[in-house]
């Protein structure tokens, strides 16, 4: 295993659309995931996309600590998600009523390993389903809400060349973490 170099904003691999993984079980994919796991653990982050480590493939890894999940939910264990597809859902939508409310969004603060030291308020869908496969090629299909949904959307954006500032609606809510904390503490910005 090896620590991989994390691409920073401005690196061309972060601006491109990643290619599908042809064989999730291939030894080079297994090796990539092991290196991504080590890199993510070293960084202290909660998610990492292959383009962030200079590999333009549709593969992300993430986990959600119990301190960031909703009431009654446990931690989301590390997940390897290959060739993901995200579908926005409506919280509490009755069966058979289509995608009504699928545009329900919430803003919250995000950071990114590719934009070290920066943060911004980003609107995201509050309830999604994600589908893909794992390292064995077995299908994964899960619903996610709250921070879990936010993490998956953030990481999957990397697969389409999207960094979180591109999703922001108010660039006044983008800046260095320590400066934004000072502003929030002094009442200068919403929290």
N, C-alpha and C positions, 0 to 999 in steps of 0.2 A: 504494500500500500504506500501511497505517497500523497503529500499535501500538494494540491494543485493551485496554480496562480489564478486568482479571481480577476476577471476582466472588469475594468472600470468604465463608467460612462464615457463614450467617445470611441471605444474600441469597436471596429466594424462588426465583429461577430454578434454584438448586442443589438445591432440595428437590422439584422437579417431575419428571415423566416427559417426556422430550423426544419430539417428534413425528418420524415418518419423513420423510426427504428425498424429495420427490416426483420431482424431476428433478436427478440429480447433475451434469448438464452445464449447468444453468442459470447464466447469468452471475453472478447474486448468490451462488451457491454457490462458484463459482470465485474470486470476489472475497473471500468470507469465508475460504476456505482460504488465499489469499495473505496476508491480514491475520493469520490464525492462525499461519502459518509465521513471519512477522516477529515476532509477539508471543512465540512459543515460543523463537525464537533469542535474543531480547532477555532473556528470563527465565532462560535457562540450564537449563531443564527438559528432560525427555525426552518429555513428552506433554502434550496439551491437548485438552479436549473442548469442543464448541461451547457447552454451557451455562455453562462457565467464563468465556466472553466474552459472556455475557448473550444467547445465541441458543439457544432451546430446540429444537434439531434433533439428530437421531441421526447425529452426525459427530464423529470423533476424528482427530487426527494424532499420530504418535509416531515415535521412532527409538530404537535401542539401540546405544550405542557398543560397539566390540569389547571394550573393557575390562570390560564387564558381561555379555558372552555366555559361553556354556559353551565348554569345550575343543573345538577343531576348528570352532567356528562363527565366522563373521565378523560384522561389524557388521550390524545390521538397518537398511537405509536408511529414510529418512523414508517413512512410509506414511500415505496418506489412506484412512481406512476409513469408509464410509458405510453406514448401516443395518446395523450389525454384529450378529451372533449368535455367542455363545460356547458351545462344547460342551466340558465337562470330559472328559479322556481319561486312560487309565492308561498310564504309562510301561512299555513292554515288553509290553503286552497282546497275546497271540497273536490272529491274525485269527480271526473267527468266534466269539469268546468274549464278545461283548457288551461292556458297559461296566464289567466287573469292575475294581475298584480305582479307579474314576473319582472317588472321594472323597479320593484321596491329596492331602494338604495340607502346606504348610510355612509357618512364620512367618518374617517378616523385617521390617526397618525400612522404613517408607515416609514420604515427605513429600508435600506437595501445594501447588501454587501458590495454591490457594484457602484454605490454612491456613498462611500464611507463618510460618516460624520454628518450626513444630511438627513432631514426628515420633512415630511409634508402631509397635509390632510388630503386623503384620496377617497372619492366616492366608489363604492363597490356594491355589488348585489349582496343582499343579506342572506339569501338562501339559494343554494345551487345544488345540482347533481353533477358529479364528475364520473366519467367512464374512461377506461383505458385497460392496460394489462400490467402485470407485475413481471418480475425477472424470470418467472417460469412460463410466461405466456398466458397465465390464468387471468380471466377477466376480473376487473375491479369496477364496481358500481356503488357509489355511496352518495348520500345526501350530506350536505354540510351547511352549517349556519354560523353566524357571528365570525369570530376570529379564524376559525377553521376555514370557512368559506373565503375569507379575505386572503389567507395565506395561499390557498390553492390558486385563486385568481391571480395574485401577484406573481407567483412562480410561473404559471402558464402564460402570462403576458410575455415573459422573457422568450418564449418559444415563437412569438410573433413579432419580435423586435420592438416591444413596447416596454419602456421604463416608467415607473409610477408617476414622474412629473408630467408625462404626456396625458395622464388621466385626470390631473388636477384641474379644478375650475377656478381657483384663486391662488395665483402665484405669491400673494402676500403671505400665504400660509406654507411657504417653502423656505427652508434655511438650515443653518447649522443647528444641530441638536441642542447644544448648550445655549445658544442665543434664543432659540424658540422656547426652551424651558424658562429662561429668565423672563421673557416676554409674558409667558403664561402665568408665572408666579407673580408678576406685577399687575396682572389683570389686563394686559395689553392684547390678548387674543383669547378666543373661545377655547375650551378644553374638550 
